[in-house]
Amino acid sequence: MADSVASSLKTYLGALVASHTICDELGAALTFGTNLFIGIEPETTNCVTIIPYGGAPPSFDGSRQEAALQVRVKADTVKKALDVSQSIINTLHNNSSICTGRFSAVQSIPIILGVQEAGDNVITVSNYIVRYVKI
């Protein structure tokens, strides 16, 4: 289920117009395989990577399921990484138009995960729970 949520999020982010804050900060629209990835973060700077992971167990009555995702942003400045991550949080939190579930941000601001390669790359993360209702 997390893979299908990640794929839905990839499609949603890829459809954002270039003037959207997320795309504007990265200098272009998000394109899968160029600056938008699922699962494995590339060497590329100024990119967004969606990482699915296991959510909570299904409800006891089997009527609800949850998935979980982490969205990582790798940028060439701290400001850009934080701005893109905050825009992603603002865009995804309480959003039910991406898939059949509702996205909920786990934290209100992005987490700075680290600085790599002598400050050339800054990585921030934000985490999401996607609550599903089985049909």
N, CA and C atoms as an extended XYZ file, in Angstrom:
405
Properties=species:S:1:pos:R:3:atomname:S:1:resname:S:1:resid:I:1 pbc="F F F"
N         0.808       -1.180        0.000 N   MET     1
C         0.000        0.000        0.000 CA  MET     1
C         0.859        1.254        0.000 C   MET     1
N         1.963        1.269        0.736 N   ALA     2
C         2.809        2.459        0.780 CA  ALA     2
C         3.371        2.787       -0.590 C   ALA     2
N         3.664        1.746       -1.394 N   ASP     3
C         4.167        2.001       -2.744 CA  ASP     3
C         3.131        2.706       -3.604 C   ASP     3
N         1.859        2.315       -3.495 N   SER     4
C         0.837        2.972       -4.301 CA  SER     4
C         0.613        4.412       -3.832 C   SER     4
N         0.754        4.672       -2.537 N   VAL     5
C         0.642        6.034       -2.026 CA  VAL     5
C         1.826        6.856       -2.542 C   VAL     5
N         3.025        6.280       -2.521 N   ALA     6
C         4.209        6.980       -3.026 CA  ALA     6
C         4.053        7.299       -4.505 C   ALA     6
N         3.506        6.361       -5.261 N   SER     7
C         3.282        6.578       -6.689 CA  SER     7
C         2.241        7.681       -6.913 C   SER     7
N         1.195        7.694       -6.117 N   SER     8
C         0.182        8.756       -6.216 CA  SER     8
C         0.785       10.118       -5.872 C   SER     8
N         1.643       10.146       -4.856 N   LEU     9
C         2.295       11.400       -4.485 CA  LEU     9
C         3.244       11.864       -5.580 C   LEU     9
N         3.952       10.927       -6.194 N   LYS    10
C         4.841       11.261       -7.321 CA  LYS    10
C         4.040       11.926       -8.437 C   LYS    10
N         2.905       11.363       -8.779 N   THR    11
C         2.048       11.923       -9.833 CA  THR    11
C         1.554       13.304       -9.443 C   THR    11
N         1.129       13.458       -8.189 N   TYR    12
C         0.622       14.746       -7.701 CA  TYR    12
C         1.706       15.821       -7.771 C   TYR    12
N         2.901       15.512       -7.235 N   LEU    13
C         3.986       16.489       -7.240 CA  LEU    13
C         4.451       16.805       -8.664 C   LEU    13
N         4.458       15.795       -9.528 N   GLY    14
C         4.858       16.004      -10.912 CA  GLY    14
C         3.896       16.877      -11.688 C   GLY    14
N         2.652       16.965      -11.223 N   ALA    15
C         1.644       17.768      -11.916 CA  ALA    15
C         1.591       19.215      -11.414 C   ALA    15
N         2.372       19.544      -10.382 N   LEU    16
C         2.374       20.918       -9.881 CA  LEU    16
C         2.937       21.852      -10.953 C   LEU    16
N         2.353       23.015      -11.062 N   VAL    17
C         2.835       23.981      -12.054 CA  VAL    17
C         4.198       24.521      -11.626 C   VAL    17
N         4.980       24.929      -12.582 N   ALA    18
C         6.344       25.399      -12.316 CA  ALA    18
C         6.371       26.603      -11.373 C   ALA    18
N         5.271       27.361      -11.316 N   SER    19
C         5.238       28.534      -10.436 CA  SER    19
C         4.883       28.180       -8.991 C   SER    19
N         4.507       26.910       -8.726 N   HIS    20
C         4.227       26.492       -7.351 CA  HIS    20
C         5.517       26.642       -6.542 C   HIS    20
N         5.394       27.020       -5.290 N   THR    21
C         6.557       27.284       -4.441 CA  THR    21
C         7.548       26.126       -4.432 C   THR    21
N         7.052       24.894       -4.384 N   ILE    22
C         7.942       23.726       -4.357 CA  ILE    22
C         8.803       23.694       -5.610 C   ILE    22
N         8.186       23.836       -6.758 N   CYS    23
C         8.913       23.791       -8.036 CA  CYS    23
C         9.769       25.025       -8.218 C   CYS    23
N         9.227       26.179       -7.886 N   ASP    24
C         9.932       27.445       -8.080 CA  ASP    24
C        11.259       27.467       -7.331 C   ASP    24
N        11.270       26.980       -6.108 N   GLU    25
C        12.499       26.953       -5.316 CA  GLU    25
C        13.564       26.047       -5.935 C   GLU    25
N        13.122       24.986       -6.591 N   LEU    26
C        14.075       24.044       -7.202 CA  LEU    26
C        14.439       24.450       -8.626 C   LEU    26
N        13.787       25.488       -9.143 N   GLY    27
C        14.147       26.010      -10.444 CA  GLY    27
C        13.460       25.368      -11.624 C   GLY    27
N        12.562       24.428      -11.378 N   ALA    28
C        11.881       23.747      -12.481 CA  ALA    28
C        10.719       22.934      -11.933 C   ALA    28
N         9.907       22.451      -12.851 N   ALA    29
C         8.857       21.509      -12.465 CA  ALA    29
C         9.517       20.234      -11.950 C   ALA    29
N         8.805       19.484      -11.130 N   LEU    30
C         9.340       18.211      -10.641 CA  LEU    30
C         9.117       17.141      -11.703 C   LEU    30
N        10.190       16.480      -12.081 N   THR    31
C        10.146       15.458      -13.125 CA  THR    31
C        10.733       14.169      -12.571 C   THR    31
N         9.944       13.092      -12.636 N   PHE    32
C        10.406       11.809      -12.103 CA  PHE    32
C        11.675       11.368      -12.828 C   PHE    32
N        12.675       10.978      -12.058 N   GLY    33
C        13.949       10.522      -12.610 CA  GLY    33
C        14.956       11.636      -12.831 C   GLY    33
N        14.505       12.895      -12.692 N   THR    34
C        15.412       14.037      -12.854 CA  THR    34
C        15.616       14.754      -11.523 C   THR    34
N        14.521       15.215      -10.916 N   ASN    35
C        14.605       15.866       -9.612 CA  ASN    35
C        13.519       15.376       -8.649 C   ASN    35
N        12.858       14.292       -9.020 N   LEU    36
C        11.837       13.648       -8.189 CA  LEU    36
C        12.068       12.142       -8.236 C   LEU    36
N        12.208       11.536       -7.061 N   PHE    37
C        12.556       10.119       -6.992 CA  PHE    37
C        11.710        9.411       -5.939 C   PHE    37
N        11.629        8.096       -6.064 N   ILE    38
C        10.968        7.264       -5.063 CA  ILE    38
C        11.965        6.231       -4.566 C   ILE    38
N        12.093        6.111       -3.258 N   GLY    39
C        12.843        5.024       -2.645 CA  GLY    39
C        14.311        5.281       -2.400 C   GLY    39
N        15.068        5.652       -3.412 N   ILE    40
C        16.511        5.810       -3.264 CA  ILE    40
C        16.893        7.230       -3.661 C   ILE    40
N        17.527        7.921       -2.741 N   GLU    41
C        17.963        9.288       -3.016 CA  GLU    41
C        19.219        9.257       -3.874 C   GLU    41
N        19.216        9.990       -4.972 N   PRO    42
C        20.367        9.983       -5.875 CA  PRO    42
C        21.457       10.951       -5.416 C   PRO    42
N        22.529       11.017       -6.173 N   GLU    43
C        23.597       11.979       -5.928 CA  GLU    43
C        23.148       13.398       -6.257 C   GLU    43
N        22.100       13.526       -7.056 N   THR    44
C        21.599       14.814       -7.525 CA  THR    44
C        21.285       15.764       -6.376 C   THR    44
N        21.635       17.036       -6.552 N   THR    45
C        21.254       18.077       -5.601 CA  THR    45
C        20.005       18.769       -6.139 C   THR    45
N        19.257       19.426       -5.262 N   ASN    46
C        18.003       20.101       -5.615 CA  ASN    46
C        16.977       19.096       -6.133 C   ASN    46
N        16.689       18.127       -5.269 N   CYS    47
C        15.723       17.086       -5.633 CA  CYS    47
C        14.857       16.720       -4.435 C   CYS    47
N        13.769       16.028       -4.742 N   VAL    48
C        12.823       15.535       -3.748 CA  VAL    48
C        12.762       14.024       -3.888 C   VAL    48
N        12.873       13.313       -2.758 N   THR    49
C        12.791       11.850       -2.768 CA  THR    49
C        11.681       11.410       -1.817 C   THR    49
N        10.787       10.577       -2.319 N   ILE    50
C         9.684       10.023       -1.540 CA  ILE    50
C        10.096        8.638       -1.068 C   ILE    50
N        10.064        8.417        0.240 N   ILE    51
C        10.479        7.133        0.792 CA  ILE    51
C         9.307        6.527        1.563 C   ILE    51
N         8.680        5.466        1.012 N   PRO    52
C         7.579        4.822        1.735 CA  PRO    52
C         8.115        3.912        2.840 C   PRO    52
N         7.372        3.831        3.931 N   TYR    53
C         7.703        2.875        4.985 CA  TYR    53
C         6.417        2.416        5.639 C   TYR    53
N         6.489        1.378        6.425 N   GLY    54
C         5.293        0.776        7.007 CA  GLY    54
C         4.566        1.719        7.939 C   GLY    54
N         3.261        1.712        7.863 N   GLY    55
C         2.430        2.533        8.746 CA  GLY    55
C         1.967        1.721        9.940 C   GLY    55
N         0.943        2.206       10.577 N   ALA    56
C         0.353        1.517       11.726 CA  ALA    56
C        -0.361        0.247       11.243 C   ALA    56
N        -0.618       -0.689       12.147 N   PRO    57
C        -1.349       -1.885       11.734 CA  PRO    57
C        -2.784       -1.540       11.335 C   PRO    57
N        -3.413       -2.397       10.518 N   PRO    58
C        -4.814       -2.151       10.158 CA  PRO    58
C        -5.686       -2.149       11.418 C   PRO    58
N        -6.839       -1.517       11.336 N   SER    59
C        -7.752       -1.516       12.473 CA  SER    59
C        -8.231       -2.945       12.737 C   SER    59
N        -8.677       -3.195       13.946 N   PHE    60
C        -9.110       -4.547       14.305 CA  PHE    60
C       -10.288       -5.026       13.484 C   PHE    60
N       -11.158       -4.114       13.058 N   ASP    61
C       -12.297       -4.532       12.240 CA  ASP    61
C       -11.942       -4.617       10.753 C   ASP    61
N       -10.693       -4.244       10.407 N   GLY    62
C       -10.232       -4.365        9.025 CA  GLY    62
C       -10.762       -3.294        8.095 C   GLY    62
N       -11.403       -2.262        8.641 N   SER    63
C       -12.012       -1.249        7.781 CA  SER    63
C       -11.072       -0.090        7.446 C   SER    63
N        -9.950        0.049        8.183 N   ARG    64
C        -9.034        1.162        7.943 CA  ARG    64
C        -7.594        0.676        7.890 C   ARG    64
N        -6.816        1.343        7.035 N   GLN    65
C        -5.391        1.061        6.943 CA  GLN    65
C        -4.634        2.378        6.891 C   GLN    65
N        -3.357        2.326        7.238 N   GLU    66
C        -2.524        3.519        7.180 CA  GLU    66
C        -1.230        3.200        6.451 C   GLU    66
N        -0.708        4.193        5.761 N   ALA    67
C         0.606        4.105        5.134 CA  ALA    67
C         1.440        5.248        5.689 C   ALA    67
N         2.736        5.171        5.524 N   ALA    68
C         3.611        6.237        6.003 CA  ALA    68
C         4.650        6.552        4.928 C   ALA    68
N         5.004        7.822        4.846 N   LEU    69
C         5.984        8.287        3.873 CA  LEU    69
C         6.913        9.292        4.526 C   LEU    69
N         8.134        9.307        4.045 N   GLN    70
C         9.058       10.379        4.389 CA  GLN    70
C         9.388       11.090        3.082 C   GLN    70
N         9.397       12.414        3.117 N   VAL    71
C         9.781       13.192        1.944 CA  VAL    71
C        11.084       13.899        2.289 C   VAL    71
N        12.119       13.565        1.523 N   ARG    72
C        13.446       14.150        1.731 CA  ARG    72
C        13.714       15.183        0.649 C   ARG    72
N        14.291       16.284        1.055 N   VAL    73
C        14.692       17.319        0.109 CA  VAL    73
C        16.190       17.493        0.236 C   VAL    73
N        16.886       17.405       -0.884 N   LYS    74
C        18.324       17.668       -0.910 CA  LYS    74
C        18.527       18.919       -1.755 C   LYS    74
N        19.094       19.951       -1.147 N   ALA    75
C        19.279       21.222       -1.840 CA  ALA    75
C        20.691       21.753       -1.606 C   ALA    75
N        21.030       22.771       -2.386 N   ASP    76
C        22.387       23.320       -2.288 CA  ASP    76
C        22.515       24.439       -1.254 C   ASP    76
N        21.408       24.833       -0.617 N   THR    77
C        21.475       25.793        0.488 CA  THR    77
C        20.488       25.376        1.575 C   THR    77
N        20.774       25.784        2.792 N   VAL    78
C        19.882       25.486        3.915 CA  VAL    78
C        18.524       26.145        3.682 C   VAL    78
N        18.530       27.402        3.245 N   LYS    79
C        17.280       28.122        3.019 CA  LYS    79
C        16.409       27.409        1.992 C   LYS    79
N        16.995       26.988        0.901 N   LYS    80
C        16.222       26.312       -0.146 CA  LYS    80
C        15.652       25.002        0.380 C   LYS    80
N        16.457       24.214        1.083 N   ALA    81
C        15.984       22.943        1.626 CA  ALA    81
C        14.828       23.151        2.596 C   ALA    81
N        14.971       24.128        3.492 N   LEU    82
C        13.907       24.395        4.466 CA  LEU    82
C        12.657       24.952        3.797 C   LEU    82
N        12.826       25.868        2.835 N   ASP    83
C        11.669       26.448        2.146 CA  ASP    83
C        10.884       25.398        1.375 C   ASP    83
N        11.582       24.519        0.650 N   VAL    84
C        10.900       23.475       -0.123 CA  VAL    84
C        10.205       22.505        0.820 C   VAL    84
N        10.901       22.073        1.872 N   SER    85
C        10.293       21.132        2.823 CA  SER    85
C         9.073       21.740        3.507 C   SER    85
N         9.160       23.017        3.899 N   GLN    86
C         8.009       23.654        4.550 CA  GLN    86
C         6.841       23.765        3.580 C   GLN    86
N         7.127       24.074        2.335 N   SER    87
C         6.070       24.155        1.328 CA  SER    87
C         5.428       22.795        1.101 C   SER    87
N         6.231       21.729        1.139 N   ILE    88
C         5.689       20.375        0.991 CA  ILE    88
C         4.774       20.055        2.177 C   ILE    88
N         5.213       20.385        3.384 N   ILE    89
C         4.368       20.157        4.568 CA  ILE    89
C         3.055       20.916        4.419 C   ILE    89
N         3.140       22.181        4.053 N   ASN    90
C         1.933       23.004        3.915 CA  ASN    90
C         0.997       22.468        2.832 C   ASN    90
N         1.568       21.926        1.760 N   THR    91
C         0.772       21.406        0.640 CA  THR    91
C         0.133       20.060        0.972 C   THR    91
N         0.860       19.196        1.676 N   LEU    92
C         0.375       17.833        1.907 CA  LEU    92
C        -0.495       17.678        3.145 C   LEU    92
N        -0.250       18.470        4.186 N   HIS    93
C        -0.993       18.263        5.434 CA  HIS    93
C        -2.497       18.460        5.215 C   HIS    93
N        -3.247       17.493        5.661 N   ASN    94
C        -4.708       17.480        5.577 CA  ASN    94
C        -5.212       17.454        4.131 C   ASN    94
N        -4.383       16.954        3.229 N   ASN    95
C        -4.733       16.892        1.810 CA  ASN    95
C        -5.331       15.519        1.510 C   ASN    95
N        -6.522       15.506        0.942 N   SER    96
C        -7.162       14.241        0.589 CA  SER    96
C        -7.357       14.116       -0.919 C   SER    96
N        -6.721       14.990       -1.699 N   SER    97
C        -6.884       14.939       -3.153 CA  SER    97
C        -5.790       14.139       -3.852 C   SER    97
N        -4.832       13.617       -3.119 N   ILE    98
C        -3.698       12.904       -3.717 CA  ILE    98
C        -4.043       11.446       -3.989 C   ILE    98
N        -4.723       10.827       -3.057 N   CYS    99
C        -5.108        9.418       -3.170 CA  CYS    99
C        -6.389        9.224       -2.359 C   CYS    99
N        -6.781        7.997       -2.132 N   THR   100
C        -8.021        7.758       -1.386 CA  THR   100
C        -7.872        8.018        0.108 C   THR   100
N        -6.660        8.279        0.569 N   GLY   101
C        -6.440        8.580        1.975 CA  GLY   101
C        -6.243       10.060        2.213 C   GLY   101
N        -6.059       10.414        3.464 N   ARG   102
C        -5.815       11.809        3.855 CA  ARG   102
C        -4.415       11.907        4.443 C   ARG   102
N        -3.603       12.786        3.870 N   PHE   103
C        -2.247       13.010        4.360 CA  PHE   103
C        -2.282       13.820        5.648 C   PHE   103
N        -1.470       13.437        6.622 N   SER   104
C        -1.284       14.204        7.852 CA  SER   104
C         0.209       14.326        8.097 C   SER   104
N         0.698       15.542        8.226 N   ALA   105
C         2.107       15.749        8.543 CA  ALA   105
C         2.358       15.340        9.987 C   ALA   105
N         3.467       14.665       10.233 N   VAL   106
C         3.808       14.224       11.585 CA  VAL   106
C         4.416       15.372       12.383 C   VAL   106
N         5.099       16.291       11.700 N   GLN   107
C         5.640       17.470       12.376 CA  GLN   107
C         5.282       18.716       11.572 C   GLN   107
N         5.297       19.867       12.253 N   SER   108
C         4.875       21.121       11.625 CA  SER   108
C         5.977       21.812       10.835 C   SER   108
N         7.226       21.509       11.152 N   ILE   109
C         8.347       22.098       10.433 CA  ILE   109
C         9.302       20.985       10.026 C   ILE   109
N        10.086       21.209        8.966 N   PRO   110
C        11.010       20.163        8.518 CA  PRO   110
C        12.145       19.931        9.510 C   PRO   110
N        12.719       18.759        9.421 N   ILE   111
C        13.864       18.379       10.238 CA  ILE   111
C        15.105       18.469        9.367 C   ILE   111
N        16.141       19.161        9.841 N   ILE   112
C        17.412       19.177        9.109 CA  ILE   112
C        18.131       17.889        9.462 C   ILE   112
N        18.281       17.042        8.462 N   LEU   113
C        18.916       15.746        8.689 CA  LEU   113
C        20.430       15.858        8.685 C   LEU   113
N        20.955       16.718        7.843 N   GLY   114
C        22.392       16.871        7.831 CA  GLY   114
C        22.887       17.686        6.660 C   GLY   114
N        24.160       18.005        6.742 N   VAL   115
C        24.854       18.729        5.686 CA  VAL   115
C        25.943       17.808        5.176 C   VAL   115
N        26.024       17.664        3.860 N   GLN   116
C        26.987       16.748        3.259 CA  GLN   116
C        27.947       17.494        2.354 C   GLN   116
N        29.035       16.855        2.040 N   GLU   117
C        29.998       17.317        1.037 CA  GLU   117
C        30.393       18.766        1.255 C   GLU   117
N        30.932       19.064        2.421 N   ALA   118
C        31.452       20.385        2.762 CA  ALA   118
C        30.407       21.487        2.611 C   ALA   118
N        29.157       21.167        2.917 N   GLY   119
C        28.104       22.161        2.868 CA  GLY   119
C        27.431       22.324        1.527 C   GLY   119
N        27.812       21.531        0.528 N   ASP   120
C        27.200       21.635       -0.797 CA  ASP   120
C        25.795       21.053       -0.843 C   ASP   120
N        25.477       20.143        0.037 N   ASN   121
C        24.161       19.512        0.072 CA  ASN   121
C        23.590       19.567        1.479 C   ASN   121
N        22.362       20.031        1.575 N   VAL   122
C        21.643       20.054        2.843 CA  VAL   122
C        20.429       19.154        2.672 C   VAL   122
N        20.198       18.252        3.627 N   ILE   123
C        19.072       17.329        3.539 CA  ILE   123
C        18.093       17.634        4.667 C   ILE   123
N        16.826       17.814        4.275 N   THR   124
C        15.754       17.975        5.253 CA  THR   124
C        14.725       16.873        5.012 C   THR   124
N        13.997       16.527        6.055 N   VAL   125
C        12.962       15.505        5.930 CA  VAL   125
C        11.670       15.978        6.578 C   VAL   125
N        10.574       15.434        6.075 N   SER   126
C         9.267       15.592        6.706 CA  SER   126
C         8.560       14.249        6.578 C   SER   126
N         7.769       13.909        7.569 N   ASN   127
C         7.124       12.598        7.642 CA  ASN   127
C         5.611       12.748        7.627 C   ASN   127
N         4.956       11.744        7.031 N   TYR   128
C         3.507       11.799        6.833 CA  TYR   128
C         2.872       10.450        7.137 C   TYR   128
N         1.682       10.500        7.703 N   ILE   129
C         0.827        9.342        7.856 CA  ILE   129
C        -0.334        9.542        6.876 C   ILE   129
N        -0.654        8.511        6.130 N   VAL   130
C        -1.784        8.580        5.208 CA  VAL   130
C        -2.825        7.599        5.708 C   VAL   130
N        -3.944        8.125        6.126 N   ARG   131
C        -5.020        7.293        6.675 CA  ARG   131
C        -5.970        6.896        5.561 C   ARG   131
N        -6.210        5.604        5.472 N   TYR   132
C        -7.063        5.039        4.440 CA  TYR   132
C        -8.365        4.512        5.025 C   TYR   132
N        -9.349        4.447        4.227 N   VAL   133
C       -10.562        3.702        4.554 CA  VAL   133
C       -10.750        2.714        3.443 C   VAL   133
N       -10.793        1.429        3.775 N   LYS   134
C       -10.987        0.397        2.767 CA  LYS   134
C       -12.353        0.531        2.122 C   LYS   134
N       -12.429        0.267        0.865 N   ILE   135
C       -13.717        0.313        0.159 CA  ILE   135
C       -14.308       -1.077        0.098 C   ILE   135
